[in-house]
């Protein structure tokens, strides 16, 4: 399984970004796909996830209502639409994949998101 994250950048507070995670290497029908982030000096935290087959989504309280996770089956790509960005959203964002409900075993390389105040 290979995951390639992209779409990060520098944006002002209140702005938007869309991250992409291109997945390859197998069929992802029963996989869960997640986005995590890690800010400097902090532990990595869960942001959002989606079950590939059903499209059921989950969000952390800190991003609920602002971020939207989605997937494109034809492109084997998962997206994270981030709106109303805040400086505290600044972090390296990682996409990850897991089979079923186990640990996330596959990780992308991360993409930097910086939100200026």
N, C-alpha and C positions, 0 to 999 in steps of 0.2 A: 504494500500500500504506500502510495506517495501522495503527499499533500503539499500544495503550493499556494501559500497565502500571498495576497497582494492588495493594493488599494489604500494603504496607509498614507499619511502625509501630515501637513501642518494646516490647521484650520482655526478660525477665530471662534470664540465661545458663541454658541447659538447656531453654529453652522452644521453641515452634514458631511458625512463620508460614507462610502459603501465599500466594505471589504469583500473580497472574493477568496474562495478556497477551492481550487481545482483538485479533484480527487481522481486517482487512477490506480490501476493494479488489480482490481477485482470488482465484482458487482457489490453494490452497497445496499442492497434491498433491505436487509434487517439490521443495518448499522445505525448507530446513533452518531451524529456529528455535532461537535461542540465548538464554541468559541470561549477562550479564556484570555485573561490579560494579566500582565505583571508590571506594576509600576516600580520605579527605583526604590530600593530599600523595603519593598513589601513582598508578601508572598503572592504567588499566582492565585488568581481567583476565577471562579466560574462566572461567565457572562450570560451565555444562552446556549440552548441545544435544540436539536430537531431530530426526530426519528425519520429516517429517510423514507421508509415505506408508507407511513401513515401521515407524515407531515405534522404530527403533534409537536408542539414547541414548549419550551420552558425558559424562564428568564430569572435572573437575579433581581432582587427588589430594587437595586440601585439603577437598573437600566429599563425596568418595566415601563412601558408607555412611551419610551424614547427610541429603543432599538427594536429592530425586527429581523428575525432570522428566517431564511427561506432557502429552498433548493430548486435547482433546475435539473430535472432528470436527464434531459437530452444532452446537457453539457456536463453532467457529473460535477456540478459546481454548487457550493453552498455560499450564501451571501449573508452579510450582516449589514443591514442598513442602519446607520447611526444618525439620529436627528437630535436637535437641541443639545449639542455637545457642550460639555462643561470642562473646565480645566482639570477636574479630578478624574476625567476619563482618559487623561494622558497615560499611556502605557504601551508596552509591546503586546500586540494581540496575536494569539496563536489559535490556529484551528486544529482540531483533533478528531479522531475517529475511534469508535469502539464497536465491538461485535456484541449485540444484545445489551445487557445491563452490566457488563463487567467494567474493569478499569479502561480508561482511554489508553490504548496501546500505541497509537500512531499519532505523530505530531508533525505539523508543518514547521517552517523555519521562523515564523514570526514576522510581523510587519508593524512598524512604529507609527503610532498615532499621537500627535501632539496638538493640544488645544490651548491656544493662547487666550489670556483674559483681556 
